Amino acid sequence: MERMSPLSNQCSKYSRIKSTALLLILIGGLLPIIGCHGSGDSIPNINNAAAFLEDDNVVRGPGMVTPRYGRTATTLEDGTVLVTGGSDERHLTSLDTAEVFDQGAAVEFGEPIPDSISGDFIDTDVEGDVITMPQGGRIFHTATLLPDGNVLICGGTADALFAEAADVSEIYNIGSREFGPDALFVDPDMGTPRFRHSATLLPNGKVLIAGGQESRNETIIDPNFAPGQPGFQITINVFPSLKSMEIFDPASRSFIPAISVAGQDAEFLSARGRVGHSTAALGGLDNELGTTDDIIFHAGGFQTLSTIFAPQFKLPWQNDTDNAQNFEYYDVTTGDNRLAAGIVSGSRVNTAELLNLGQVRNTTLEFDLTDPPDGIIDPLTGDIPSVAGMTNLLVIANGDDDSPACPTGVTANDLVVATFTGFGPSDGLTFTVFAGTPGLTNNIENIVADPMNCAPFARSEADMVMVNTRRTYNGQSIVTGVGLTVGGAYELVPPAGGCVEIMAGICNDGIQGVTIFDPFYNFLTDPTWNPVPNSNPITHPTGIFGTLINVDTTYADDLPDNFGLALDPLIRLNQAKVLHTLSVVPGEDGLLNTVDDRVVSIGGGVSYFPNYGDEPATISCEIILLPGTNTPEVP
C-alpha cells in the first residue's frame, strides 16, 4: 500500500534520517513534524530514542490506531511495543489486527502532536499492508518474546461467550512486521487448545505453556424432565480449568509434551489446575536469573469445581470456581512441578501481579555493617546482613477476589522469599511468606506496608512492572528498581440496588493514580518519602521490607500520621482505565534497562466488566516518567 499524497516523498526522506540531533531539530520546531500514521515508510526509528520529557510526570502519547483492551503488549528488543488482538466491544468480539508503538515514529500530518512530542502507532508491515493475524482474532491469549527477537502468539479464544479455545499459534516477525510467513509457520498446533493460560520463557529458549481453560461438551440430566423425554439429556458447552503443561520449541517451531526427567507428564498439582494465574522466574541455587537452574513460580488464579459444573461462558466472576491461595513451582532442571509449603494472605485473580525484584538489579545492595549511616549497628533499624540475591524475592499484589456478586480488590500484599539449602528436591528450596503488618521476623525486615491515604488499597485489572530509578545509598547515587502500577479498579461495592462499579477511590483521586512499590523504604522508621530525585536515601538494602507509595494526589488524608506530609507529586493518568497494559520503554538514550526508561500505558477501557452501559475501549496512550528519570545536573 503506497501513499499517493504530496507528502509521500517527504515521508520517504524522513524515514531515512539516522541522526538523533536532526530528530531533535525536527522536534524543536525548525522543521515541521510530518508523518504517515500507520504507514511503514514514515518510521525514522532512530534507535527508538524519544524526545526529552520532564520526569516525575505523566504525558499524553499518540493515540492507538484501533481502540482495544484485553490484548497483549510486548516490549521488543528495539524498544518498540507489539500490541496484538484484544477486543473493542466488551470481549464479545475479538480483533485480528496488531499495531506497534514506536517512539521514533513520526506523527501523521494533520494529527495533533501529543505531549510526548515523538512516537506513533504503526499498523502496517514493511510492505505497507495492514498487520493482520492470519489465524484470526484472539482474546485471553499470550504473547512471549523469543530469544531471536520474534514473538510467539499462543492460544486464546474468539470471544468471551461460547467460542471454543484456540489451539493455533503464530509468530510475529520483528523484521517484516508480519505474522507467520512460511519460514515461521508453527506446526503442529498446541496439544490442548487453551485460553487464560500462562506462557513463560525458559532459560533454554523454550516456552512453558501451563494451565488455562479448555472447551468441552458435556451431557447433563435435566431433572425437570422424565427419563426418555426430550430435554431429559442435554449437551452444554463448558470451560473447565486445565492441569496440563506443554512446551513450545522455537528450534522446531512446534509444541511438545512437558515431560520430567523421570518420564512423567508435568502438570499442576492443584486438584483441577489453574486459570488466570501469574508467573515469575526465580533464580535457583546460583541466585542468578536466566540460568539453567531457574524456578518458575505460579501464584493466583482459580480452578473450576468440576468439569460438568464449569462455567458456560468466559467472563470473570463465575459461581463455579475456587480461588487459589496456595502457590506452586516448576523446576526447570528436572521438569517437576511442586506445590509449595505456604499460603499467601489473599486469593486473587484478574491480573494478580508477581514482581521479581531482581528484574532490574540481580543482587541485593552491599550493606556496610562497619559504618552504618547512624554509626550504630542496630538490627531494629535495618543494620543486618543482606540476603544474597534479590532474584529470590517476589512481590504478589493487585487482583481481586473474583466474587460473582461484586469483586473486591485484595488489599493484603505478600512478599515471598525463596531460599535453598542445596540438598534435596529443587536444591532444598523453601519459601517464607511475609504479609500484613510490617515488623521484623528473626531480624529480617518484613513486607509490605501500605500507608495509603486513608485505607488499604488494591487494584484489579491493572498491570505492575519493574522499572529503573535513581536513588542514593551510603552517600552515592545508584540505580535500583521499583515497582509501578497504575489505573485499574479500586473496589466494587454492592449497594442495596445491585452491583455498581466505583472507578474512583473513596479518598484517592480515583483510578487515574499511580502507586510505586519501593522495596527499600520503611515508612515506620525512615524519613518522609520524597519523590524528588536523589533525596530518598536507601536505609534498608535487603529489599525484604517494602512500602507501597500512592503518588496520585495530595496527602492531606495522612495528616494524623504525618506520612507524606506536604508532598504533592500528582503523578497520575489523564484518564481512568482498566484492562490496559504497562510496558517499559526506552527514554532519550534509546536503550532499554537504563535509568531513563519510561513506562507506557496503552489502551484499556473506561468501564469495568459489570457495566455495559458505555463503550469501554479507548485509544489512550500515556507516558509515565518516575522521579529521577532524567540525568541530575552536576552541581
Buried (B, 14 or more C-beta within 10 A) or exposed (E): EEBEEEBBEBBBEBBEBEEBEBBBEBBEEEEEBBBBBBBBBBBBBBBBBBBBBEBBBBBBBBBBBBBBBBBBBBBBEBBBBBBBBBBBBBBEBBBBBBBBBBBBBBBBBEBEBBBBBBBBBBBBBBEBEBBBBEBBBBBBBBBBBBEBEBBBBBBBBBBBBEBBBBBBBBBBBBEBBBBBEEEBEBEEBBBBBBBBBBBBBBBBEBBBBBBBBBBBEBEEEEEEEEEEEEEEEEEEBBBBBBBBBBBBEBEEBBBEEBBBEEEEBBBBBBEBBBBBBBBBBBBBBBBBBEBEBBBBBBBBBBBBBBBBBBBBEBEBBBEBBBBBBBBBBBBBBBBBBBEBEBBBBBBBBBBBBBBBBBBBBBBBBEBEEEEBBEEEEEEEBBBBEBBEBBBBBBBBBBBBBBBEEBBBBBBBBBBBBBBBEEEEEBBEBBBBBBBBEBEBEEEBBBBBBBBBBEBEBBBBBBBBBBBBBBBBBBEEEBBBBBBBBBBBBBBBEEEEEEBEBBBEBEBBBBBBBBBBBBBBBBBEBBEBBBBEBBBBBBBBBBBBBBBBBBBBBBBEBBEEEEBBEEBEBBBBBEBBBBBBBBBBBBBBBBBBEEBBBBBBBBBBBBBBBBBEEEEBBBBBBBBBBBBBBBBEEEE
